[in-house]
Amino acid sequence: MTDAPKEEAEHKPEEEARGAPLPDSGTLVASCIHLLSAKAWETMGLVPNPATGKVERDFDEARIAIDAASALARTASTRARSSP
């Protein structure tokens, strides 16, 4: 009697680690801009800090978030216009 080899499904850890497909660049840029704008609102004291529930003001941090969101939006807009 011969032992037939058991066929096992090919194991691909890269696919398992990835899970869902990665979002496209436009979606990632929009997500980053959204996060930065939310941080700006929070650090300007316009909405409470979600971790503490308190309204906190740090205008230096707000300026960094605003400038970063602006630079990212400007870069994305420039690249979108120059794409065929």
N, C-alpha and C positions, 0 to 999 in steps of 0.2 A: 504494500500500500504506500502510495506516495503522498507526501504532504504538499498540498497546493498552497502556493504563497498567497497570503491575504493581501488583497488590494486595499491600500489606505488612500484616503484623499490626500492630495498633495498639500503640504502645509506651507503657507505663504505668510510669514509674520508681518511683512511690510503692509500687506493688504489689511490684516486684522488690526494693526496699530493705527492705520489711517482711518478706518471706519467709513464715515460719510465722505463723499468727494470734497476736495478743498474748494472754497469759494473762489470766484474769479477776482481779479485785481480790483475792478470797480466796486465790488461788494466790500472788499477789505478796506478800501479807501473810505467809502461811505461809513463803515463801522467805526473807523478811527476818528473821522470827523465828528461823528455822533458822540463818541466817548469824550473827546476833547471839549465839545460844546457843553456836555453835561457837567464836566468838571469845572468849566468856566462859570456856569450858572451857580454851581455849588459854592465855589470859592469867592464869588461876588456877594454871597449871602442871599441869593434870590430863591434858593430852595434849601431845605435842610440836608445836612450830611446824612446819607443813607445808613452809615455805620453807627452814628451817635444819635441821630434824630434832632441834632441841634443846628441852628443857623450859625455858620462861622464865616468870617470874612478874612481873606488873605489875597489882597489885590495883586501882589507880586506873582502868586501862583496863578491867579486868573489871567494875568497878562501873558504868562508863558503858554497856557492852554489856548488862549485866543490867537496868539501869534503862530503857534504850531498848527492849529486848525486852518488858519488863513493860508499859511505856506503850503500845506498839503492840498487844499482846495485849488490854489493858484497853479500848482504843479500839475495836478490832475487835469485841470481845465486846459492848460497850455498843451499838454500831451494829447488830449482828446481832439483839440482843434487841428493839430498837426498830423494826426493819424489819417491814413487814406480811407 
